[in-house]
Amino acid sequence: DALRTLGVVGRAEFASENRSVLSHLREDDDLLHLYLYHFLYETGEPVEVEVALPGVGAVHRIDGWTGAVRPHAGVRQDGERTIVTVTLAPGETALLTLDRLAPANPGSPPASPETVAEISEWTIAVESWDAGELTLITEDRGLGYQTREVRPTTAVTRIDAGMGSLRPWKDIPEIGPEVSGVGQYTSAVHLHHQPQEGHRYVLDLGSTAGGLGSVRVNDGEEKGFDTSSPLVDVTADLRGGDNTVTIRVSSSLNNRLLARGYYERVPDVVSELARMEPRMQTTEVHEYGLLGPVRLMRETTSQ
């Protein structure tokens, strides 16, 4: 308050107090690059923030997973400042750029997506990863000795789980709680008409249980997503009629290692550092896979 009384304000500052989002600003001549991060990824709730930037111009939202750039919805001017409104899920990041040489965006409210369709039935298959056979590598250079090295391999087994609703792998009888790997989900969504101008279509994956992955619609490119808010722009890949949707989601190795008894031989480092009674590492079966709900959303980008 004392600094504000003297006219000192932040270059990128919240319009109101916020204790769940971190920000970072980089200035490149007339470009201002704003990074926002909702760091309460385990305990927080979705939050809407307003950030004031010095100067006026066009505001763009950058997809950090595909590199795509689009006009940002949720912009207004306050004198010589630009106010951007951003909604962030816990753990989600946002990248925005204010171009102070470009004409200012017309004032626009935050995007209000509507549900076009929800995809409830999927064909599910999982590549189960496990330890494979050990391979012995030998080398003799004629120097009177031979070197030998054991190389581990990975055994990948495909499990077809048929068609059904989205649920954790541990709850699918064909897969079960011991599997780690990569799941592939295939389904279709129907559009009654060609994608319309002035609309943006987004596939909302709901939850991937924190797993990295990719989305492909029809013959389009595979696109990654922010695991904290798995939203993928599929506007360019959609067409009128049936559209094939393929989603791949990976997991950690926790469930496989737990099934193999790996943790029974791993000391708990935290208890050691705290000088507590020594004990082994403990864990539990994690939920893996595409959990959804998966919905095709439509946003209006122009009037």
Buried (B, 14 or more C-beta within 10 A) or exposed (E): EEEEEEEEEBEBBBBEEBEBBEBEBEEEEEBBBBBBBBBBBEEBEEBEBBBBBBBBBBBBBBBEBBEEEEBBBBBBBEEEBBBBBBBBBBBBBBBBBBBBEBEBBEEBEBBEBEEBBEBEEBBBBBBBBBEEEEEEEEEEEEEEEEEEEEEEEEEEEEBEBEEEEBBBBBEBEBBBBBBBBBBBBBBBBEBEEEBEEEBBBBBBBBBBBBBBBBBBBBEBEBBBBBBBBBBBBBBEBBEEEEBBBBBBBBBBEBBBBBBEEBBEEEEBEEBEEEEEEEEEBEEEBBBBBBBBBBBBBBBBBEE
